[in-house]
Amino acid sequence: VRAVNSVGTSSASNVIASTTTLNVPPKINDLALGTATATTVPLTWTAPASDSRAPISGYEIRYTVDGVPHATVLTGGTTAGFTIGGGTGTPASEALAPGATVTNIDVRAVNSVGTSSASNVIASTTTLNVPPKINDLALGTATATTVPLTWT
């Protein structure tokens, strides 16, 4: 740096150097469950407020289904939600079996520096639904050995 006034310009100041620090993203603190269906468990969270000067490039979702660990990566830092069993992510999240127990669910934000620490941990169970009532049961012509029934 040089100072300037009406008389002239000073000699250069001492030289200093600085670097900026890039950090992994902050931890996600509000992972929450949506309403589970027979084959999916929806998740929501708020993207971290600070990207630590390195933009968030995606999210890593870790979970266990009936005791088997799984992990899915979402690319693109703007997504702040995911459905386990919804067929998205890398690898794609496959549909869950009705009544599946999904535990140890956490989400981590990812940027070019690394991966954040795990979010709060949650768990869910997919629903088991009773089949709908059959309303159009019809009786066919009975024989000596059969009684045919039809419905849709």
N, C-alpha and C positions, 0 to 999 in steps of 0.2 A: 504494500500500500504506500502511496506517496501523498503528501499533503500539498495543496496548492493554494496560494494567495496572490495578491497583486504584485508581490516582489518576485515570485518564482515558484519553483517546484522543489520539494525536499528530496533527499536521497531516499531510496527504497527502505522500507522497514524490514525487520527480520522475516524470514520465510517460515510459515507453519503449514502443517498438513493435517487433514482430518479425513476420517472415513465414516460412512453411515453404517449402522448396524442393522442387519436383517435378522429377524427372529421367526421362529415357528409361530403359527397362529395361536391366539389365546384359546383356552379351553371353552367348550360349549357347556353352558350351565343349565339349560332349560329343555333338555330332551323330554318329550311327552308322547304319550300314546293317543292315537285316535281311537275310533270304535272298530274293534276287530270284527272281521267277518269269518265265514267258515274256512276261508283259505288265505286271508291276508291280515297283516298287522301294520296299520299306517303309523308313521312316526312324523313328528314335527319338531323343529327347533328354530332358534333365531341365529342367523349367521353372526359370527363374532364381530363386535363393533370396530375393532382395530384389526387390520390385516398385517400389522408389524412391518409395514413398508414393502412386503412381498405379497402380492395379491393371492387370495385363496384360489387354488386351482381345482379343488374338489373336496370330497368328504369320504371317509372310510367308515363303513358301518359294520360293526362286529356283533354277532349274536350266536346263540346256541339254540338249535331246534331238536327237541327230544334228546338232549345230551350230545349232539354232534355240532362242533363249532363251524361257523360260516363267516365269511367276510365278503363284502361287496364294496367296490369303489365307484363313486359318482364323479364324473368330470364336469367341470364348470362350477365356479364358486358361487353362482347366484342361486343355486337350488338349496332350499332349506327344508327339505322334507323327503321322505322315502317311504315306499310301501314294501315291507318284507312280504314276499310272495307275489309281488306285482309285475315281475318279468322285466325289470329295468336294472341298470348297473352293470358292472363288469366284475366277475361273471354275472349274468342275469340272475336275479332272485327268482327261484322257481316257486310255483304255487305250493302252499302248505297243505298238509292233510287236515281235515276237520278234526278239531280237538287237540291239535299240536300244541305243545308247550314251548314257548319261545322265551328264553331267559338270557341274562347277561348281555342285554342290548346296550351298546354304547356307540357314540359317534365321535369321530375325530376330524378336525379340519386339517387340510393338507395345503402346503404351498411349496415353492421351490427350495426352501430351506429345510423343511421336514414336516413332521406330523405333530399336532397338538397332543396334549395329554387327553385321556378319555373323559368324556362327558359324564354326567350323572348316569347311573346304571338303572335300567328298568326291566320289567318282565311282563308277559301277556300270555293268554291262551286263546287260540282260535275258537270260535263258537261251534257247538254241535247243535244243529237245528233239527227239530222234528219235521219229517216230510209233510207237505201240505195235504189237507184232506182231499180224498177222491170224491167228487160230486156226481160223476156221470157213470156210475157202475150200472152195467146192464146184464141181464141174464139172457143167454141164448137158449136154443131148444135143447132140452135135456134128453139124454138117451138112457138106456139101462145102465151104462157104466160111466157116463160123463155128465158134468154140469158146466157148460162153457160160460165164462164171465168175460166181459170186455170193459175197458175204460181207457181214457187218454191221460 
